[in-house]
Amino acid sequence: MSSEAARYETSVSTHILDTSLGRPAEGIALTLSVRSGHDADWSAHGASRTDADGRCKDLPALPAGTTHVRLDFATEAYLASKAETADQQAEEQQDAPRARDSGAFFPEVAITFAVQPGEHYHVPLLLNPFGYSVYRGS
């Protein structure tokens, strides 16, 4: 593909920061789905897993005509593993409170957003065991 064509592609990137640890969230699987119009069916378009920096840099460019994108993050395994680690650390510290819940309160996070042709969309997820937020980054 020429650099001229690449300039007009619509693309998506994301990363996840675990705000409870102040660190990137590594190893979280995600799927990218697309649709063309409010009433259209969703179509799976790509999948990835966050790297050591919490980033997914390998998501495919969006097909022509895409109007909406959905990122589905499978957060349950990651959050459960971090809860187990927190429980172990609390046991080692005599006065530390135990985690309130060893399960994942948010087993998955789905983010849906509208796109325009030729734009790049960077959508970070700020995640912690009992909350999350997203925004359009740069």
C-alpha positions in Angstrom: 0.0 0.0 0.0 1.3 3.4 -0.8 1.9 6.0 1.9 -0.8 8.1 0.2 -3.4 5.4 0.7 -2.2 4.8 4.3 -2.8 8.4 5.1 -6.5 8.0 4.3 -7.0 4.8 6.3 -9.2 4.8 9.4 -7.3 3.2 12.2 -7.6 2.3 15.9 -5.1 1.8 18.6 -5.5 1.3 22.4 -3.7 0.7 25.6 -4.7 -0.2 29.1 -3.3 1.3 32.3 -4.0 -0.4 35.6 -4.6 2.7 37.8 -4.6 0.7 41.0 -1.0 -0.3 40.3 0.1 2.7 38.3 1.4 0.2 35.6 0.4 -1.0 32.1 -2.0 -4.0 32.1 -0.2 -6.7 30.2 -1.9 -9.8 28.6 -5.5 -8.6 28.2 -7.2 -10.0 25.2 -9.4 -7.8 23.1 -11.5 -8.0 20.0 -12.2 -5.2 17.5 -15.7 -5.2 15.8 -17.0 -2.9 13.2 -20.3 -1.9 11.6 -21.5 0.4 8.9 -24.5 2.3 10.2 -26.6 2.3 13.4 -28.8 -0.6 12.3 -26.0 -2.7 10.8 -24.8 -6.0 12.4 -21.4 -6.0 14.2 -18.7 -7.9 12.4 -15.5 -9.1 14.0 -12.5 -7.4 12.4 -9.5 -8.1 14.5 -8.1 -9.4 17.8 -5.0 -8.7 19.9 -3.5 -8.9 23.4 -1.9 -6.0 25.3 1.9 -6.1 25.3 4.2 -5.4 28.3 3.5 -1.7 27.8 -0.3 -2.3 27.9 -0.6 -1.5 24.2 -2.2 -3.1 21.1 -0.2 -1.9 18.1 -1.3 -4.5 15.6 -5.0 -3.8 15.1 -6.0 -3.8 11.4 -7.1 -0.7 9.5 -10.9 -0.4 9.4 -12.8 -1.3 6.2 -14.2 1.4 4.0 -17.7 2.4 5.2 -17.1 1.7 8.9 -19.1 4.1 11.0 -18.9 2.5 14.5 -16.2 0.5 16.3 -16.5 -1.7 19.4 -13.5 -2.8 21.5 -14.2 -5.7 23.8 -11.6 -6.2 26.5 -11.6 -9.5 28.4 -10.5 -8.1 31.8 -11.7 -11.0 34.1 -8.5 -13.1 34.1 -6.3 -10.1 34.5 -8.3 -8.6 37.4 -8.7 -12.0 39.1 -4.9 -12.5 39.0 -4.2 -9.1 40.5 -6.8 -9.7 43.2 -5.0 -12.9 44.2 -1.7 -11.1 44.4 -3.2 -8.3 46.5 -4.7 -11.0 48.9 -1.3 -12.6 49.2 0.4 -9.3 50.0 -2.3 -8.4 52.6 -1.7 -11.7 54.3 2.0 -10.9 54.6 1.3 -7.5 56.2 -0.3 -7.9 59.6 -2.3 -4.7 59.5 -3.2 -4.6 55.8 -6.9 -4.9 54.8 -7.8 -7.9 52.7 -9.2 -7.2 49.2 -13.0 -6.7 49.3 -13.6 -9.1 46.5 -11.4 -11.7 44.9 -13.5 -11.9 41.7 -13.5 -9.4 38.8 -16.3 -6.8 39.2 -15.9 -5.9 35.5 -15.2 -9.3 33.8 -15.3 -7.4 30.4 -15.4 -3.9 29.2 -17.0 -2.9 25.9 -16.3 0.5 24.4 -18.3 1.6 21.4 -17.5 4.8 19.4 -18.2 6.5 16.1 -15.5 7.0 13.5 -14.9 9.2 10.5 -13.0 8.1 7.4 -9.3 8.9 7.3 -9.0 9.5 11.1 -6.9 7.7 13.7 -8.6 6.8 17.0 -6.5 6.1 20.0 -8.8 4.9 22.9 -7.0 4.3 26.2 -8.7 2.3 29.0 -7.9 3.3 32.6 -8.8 0.2 34.6 -8.9 -0.7 38.3 -10.8 -3.4 40.2 -13.9 -1.4 40.8 -14.0 1.2 38.0 -12.8 2.2 34.6 -12.8 5.2 32.3 -12.0 5.8 28.6 -11.2 8.8 26.5 -10.1 9.7 23.0 -6.3 10.1 23.1 -3.9 11.2 20.5 
